[in-house]
Amino acid sequence: MVTENIYKKDVIEKSYKSFWKEKMLEFGGEYSIWSNAPENPSYN
């Protein structure tokens, strides 16, 4: 069975460079602080 890819907009078309930041901001609250975390945590 073949169906339409309902996840296309959420996964395939997202830039990998901004994906993490966007998702953390979507979650909001205590997750928002992680949206600005460096790629390598030891850089903090």
N, C-alpha and C positions, 0 to 999 in steps of 0.2 A: 504494500500500500504506500503510495506517495502522497504527501500532504505539503501544504505551504509551510515554509519556515517562519514560524511566528516569532522567533528569537533574532531574526536577522538584524533588526535595528539596535538591539541591545548588545550584541556580541560582535558580529562581523564588521559593522561599519564604524565601530568605536576606535579612536586612536589609542594605541597601546600606551602612549606617553601620558594621556590624560585620563585613562580609564579608572585607575585607582582613586585619583582625586575626585572625580565626578561621583563615584559610588559612595565614598565616605561622606561627601556633602549631601547626597541623597538620603543617607541614613540619618544625618543630623545629630543633634545632641552631643553625647560624649564621643562620637565618631568623628566629628568635624575637625578636631585637633589633628587627627591622622592625615587629613587631606594635604597638609603641608610638610609631612615627614619626608626627609631625603630618601632617595633610592637606596642608599646604603646607610643604615642606621648608625654606623660608627662615625659618620660625618657630623653627627649632632654634638 
